[in-house]
Amino acid sequence: MIDLRSDTVTRPTPGMRQAIAHAEVGDDVYGDDPTTRGLEEEVAQLLGKEAAIFTTSGIMANQLALGVQTRPGDEVIVGEGAHVFSNEGAAGAALSNVQFAVTGVGRDGFLTADEVEAAIKPVANWFPRTSLVWIENTINRAGGRVFPQADVRAIADRIAPHGLALHLDGARIWNASAATQVSVTELAAPFDTVSVCFSKGLGAPVGSALAGPAARIKEARRLRHRWGGGMRQSGIIAAGARYALAHHRARLVEDHANARRFAEQLLAQGLPGLSVNLAGVETNIVNIDLDTPAAPVSLAARELGLLINASAPRRLRAVTHLDVTSAQIDEAVTLLARAVHACRTHRSA
Ligand SMILES: *Cc1c(COP(=O)(O)O)cnc(C)c1O
């Protein structure tokens, strides 16, 4: 099976398993796990923040960011289709009691300073209090596109007089950095808090982190424990994350080259009713638009040995990662072309 469903499907490499097997551990709830503490310090430094906290998932890191920077009833400005709004089981509403301002903000996740400023609620008893602005980089729903850093800076400048906090959902910040050759430190600089994932393109089995000011991260530790996210000998998984940071960042450009190769070859097939916005393939995600339903194509591909998800009624999403080679990318193009053909023949029959 060639698996292009997500970059979360990677399995630990032999080297990573070695690092995991030899990890020094202790009880992290008591602050005694040296591998976890080492990871947190490393992440804080990489992102240029005072402190960081290791979490089980990117969702937990994002939810901690909401929890420590909002009060119940506050409003958070996010881009259209943001993961925190669409893919986190309404946790923002359920856990931190916030609502999201999404109308007319950030088409495809690209917020502008003007849109953000227009979405800030004036101070009045009948309006929610706007407390946080939320940006994704890369933008998942937009097909892994990079959020322009000039726009980040413009937004940071514009919200400063309003006293709002700025959060980066950097689940794929590593990809944004690899694609632009701008350091993660620089990408993270305008933000108060930043969440990052180790279990996507970096290939660790489990784990994410939230970085930010020491006082916020201290509060996040309390919340994480309350939500059942305190871990004991977490060095076992933190070791995988540390190994991933050290060994799997530089190779992300290979995933990006594979995504481009996949998109270009797929287009070269000249398949009827299939389109890809090549200019939008900036990192490791390819959105494939169809003029017919995507779910049957996904099913047909699975029968041929290719796993690829339908991410919208007429859209497939392919994600490259460290467990797919360029030879498998070529094979995937052939299999997907066959699946598309099979579905068209079936429809016209
Ligand atoms: C994957 C992802 C997350 C977090 O997902 P988890 O599965 O909880 O690790 C958060 N934000 C974005 C943009 C993502 O793509």
The ligand as a Gaussian input file, in Angstrom:
#p B3LYP/6-31G(d) Opt

LIG

0 1
 C       -2.541000      18.082000      12.423000
 C       -2.794000      19.466000      12.796000
 C       -2.982000      19.842000      14.132000
 C       -2.930000      18.908000      15.305000
 O       -3.321000      17.632000      15.105000
 P       -3.091000      16.413000      16.084000
 O       -3.624000      15.295000      15.273000
 O       -3.836000      16.656000      17.316000
 O       -1.632000      16.292000      16.351000
 C       -3.189000      21.172000      14.398000
 N       -3.194000      22.084000      13.419000
 C       -2.997000      21.770000      12.134000
 C       -2.994000      22.842000      11.114000
 C       -2.800000      20.455000      11.766000
 O       -2.609000      20.151000      10.489000

